[in-house]
Amino acid sequence: MEEELKRQIVNTCKALYELGLISNRSGNVSGRLEGSEHFWITPTRMCKPELTPELLVKLDLQGRIIEGKVSPSREKLMHARIYQTKKEINAVVHAHNPLVLALVASGIPFCPETVEAKLNINPTLVSPKPPGSPELAEVVSNAVQEDYNLVIIPRHGVIAVGQDLLEARAIAETAEMEAKFLLVFTLLKKMRYVDY
């Protein structure tokens, strides 16, 4: 079971990289077996498309290393706090969705409009905190406690959570598609009123 989970984490990283939602060394992904007091997370500063299951790190819910030969992601505390906060969450995807971040930075509200996004995403913005900090872990876990499954950290990234890796990844991907829709919709709406 754990070996399959580790393969899913690796495959999730590769998929996010191919979709342009993380770069070579950015982002992090974790997962746990249902009910477990431990989780597996990606290592820090390693090439995501070249990850293997053997490079993942096993942590407890306080962020302490249980198994692994490399350093875990510096966002380990955030992942640990999310798992402490909600027992039904078994996967966390921290991506750097460029369109979601551009939308938010430009002042356009990220309010889902398409049917799929409305059905699957419950987003919120949180105040930026230093990456890897206890403060960031706290604001994100508080948002998750309030049933948000997509947390947007302006100029940093998104946190998508789910009951498994497929759900968490789907939320991150749907968010980027929704941002594309919102950006184009906003642009076209403004163009309609331009008098040439």
N, C-alpha and C positions, 0 to 999 in steps of 0.2 A: 504493500500500500504506500509506504513512504517513498519507495523508488519511483512509483508512478507519479506521485505528487511532485517530486523533484524534476522529473521529465516535463511535467506540465509547466512548472515555473520557467524552465529553460526555454520551452517552446513559446511561452507567452512573451518572454523577452525578445526572442527572434521576430515574432509577429509584430510587436510594437515598433521594433527597429525598422522593419521593412515598410511599415505604414508611416514612418517619419514622426512617431509620437515620442520616441526617445532617440538620443544620439548615441554614438559609440560607447561613451562611458557615463551617460546620464540616466536618471531614473532608477527605480528599484522595484522589485516584486517579491512578495512573500506569500506563503500559504501554509495551512496546517490541516491535519486530519480533524474531522469533526470531534469536538469535545477534548481535544488535546491541550495540554498545558505547555506545549512546545510548538515552534514554527520554524520553517526553513526560509531563509532570505538570501538574496543575491549579495555577492561580495562587493566591497567598495572598489571603485576605479578600475574595473575590469571590462574588457570589450564584451558588450552584451551579445552581439551575434555569434560570438565564439565561446560562450559559456557552456560548461558541461555540468551534469548533476554532481560530479565529484567536487566542484568548486563552491557549491552552496554551503551555507553555514546554518547550523541548528542552534536556536536560542530558546531560553525560557521566557516567561512572560514579564520578567524584569529586564530582559535584554542581555542576559549573561550567556556566554558561549557554552554550549553543551557539546557540540561536535563541529569540527571544521579546522582547516589548516591555514585559512586566510582571514583577513579582517572583514567583518560584516559591513553592510551599508551604514553610512553615518546616520541614516534615518531610522535606525533600528528601534530607538525609543518610541518613535511615532507608531511604528507597526505594533510594537508590544502594547502600547497604551490602547490602541484600537481593539486588539484582541482581548485585553482585559475588560474593556468597556462593554462589548457585545459578544456574547457567546455564539450567536448565530452567524457571525462573520468568520469566514475561514480563508479569505483571500483579500490581499491589498495590492493594488497597482498604483504606483506613483510614476506618472508620465509627465512629459513636458509639452503637452499639446500646443503647437504653435498658434493655431487659429483661435483656440479658446483664450489663450493668453493675450493675443493681439486684440481680440474683441473686447475683453475686459479692460485692457490698457487704454483703448480708444474711448472708453466711456459708454459703450453700447451694452445694455444689460443682457446678461445671459439668462434669458427667460425662454424655456423650451416652447416651440410653436408647432413642430410637426407631431403627428400622432405617435410615432414610435418614441420620440424623446419624451413626450408627456407621459407615456405609459411606463417608461423605464428609468427616467432620471428625476431625482429630487435634489437639485443643486443648491449650493450656498457658497458665498464668498466669506473668507475669513481674513483677518488682518495679517499681513506678512510678518513672519518671525524668522530669525536666523535658521538656515537649514541645519538639521540635526540637533536643534536645541530642545530642552525640556518645554519651553514656551510653545514651540510649534507643535510638539506632541500633544500638549494640553488643549490648544484651540481646536486641533483637528479631531481629537477624540471626543471633545465636547459636542462638536458638530455631528459626529457619527452617532453619539448618544441620542441626539434629537432626531434621528432617523434620516439624515441626509446621506445619500449614497454616493454623491459626487461633491467633493470639497475643492474649491478653486482657491489657490493661493496666488494672488496677483504677482506678476513678474517672476514666478517661480514654477508652478506646475499644478497638476490636479491629482487628487487622491480619489480613486474609485474603489469601492468595497463591495463584496458580494459573498454569497453563501459558498461559492467556489470560484476558481480562477476564470472559468468561462464567463461567468456573470460579471465579475469585476472588469475583465478585459472588454466585454461588450459595452459596459457603461462608459469606459474611457474612449472607445472607438465611436460610440453613438454621440458622445459629447463633441468630438471633433467634427463629425458630419453635421451636427446641429449648428456648430459655430460657422461652418461654411455656408449653410443655408441662411443664417441670420446676417452674415456679412454681405452676401449677395443680395438678399432681400432688402436690407437697409440701403445699399447702394442704388438698386433699381428704383426703390421708392423715392429716393431723393432725385434721381434723374428724371422722373416723370414730371417734376415741377420746374425743370430747367427750361428757360425760354431761349431758344437758339435764334 
